[in-house]
């Protein structure tokens, strides 16, 4: 048993909608470990002063426990929910000391793609849709919008929702996570995944283009290449690296036979 110095982390384990787990990363390690009730933890502020010290005792979040944008199922007993979440969500991460036993020192490291915990594909999608509408208001393009093009926009919206639904069905059948930050239990290659490796993101792309088109704006179409680059760099490439490392040749073969987008 020994005292280990490190930093605090919080990750979405099974869904960006709120299943957050709390982790500790030792300073001299690239691995990080799930915090559990019974362990002794000391948390320091930016100046090195103790914010909290004691034995971890995770309890269910109360009905009135609320945070501006972070939701979790549990918190530390005796500490306000907002304060506890802020400590684990702070950037740069807060320093801490954890009393680690031989068991949790050899615990399996976190299994997830290396995606920034603040990057969520639905939020990225909403950002680009909002940007398209904003640009349409600030810099309207001098092109007429035929009804046919508006109808194409509506069709893209419909296709986008269908793709997301089809992907959701396959992921649920496989009992694996929908969360890009979560641990994937198995590779999915059936259904809609036979035609595209990222049907949900293709659906999001349809919305980025379709919603503004249906409203008489071309800006979604103009921004779509930038949206694709953003998703590739911040999300998809990191997901692919994780899946290739986890599933090896099986994923490499799938990757070579099915396109990333369409």
Beta strands, then each sheet from edge to edge (+ up, - down):
strand 1: 2-12
strand 2: 20-26
strand 3: 33-34
strand 4: 40-44
strand 5: 50-55
strand 6: 58-60
strand 7: 74-76
strand 8: 95-100
sheet 1: 3+ 2- 1+ 8- 4+ 5-
sheet 2: 6+ 7-
end
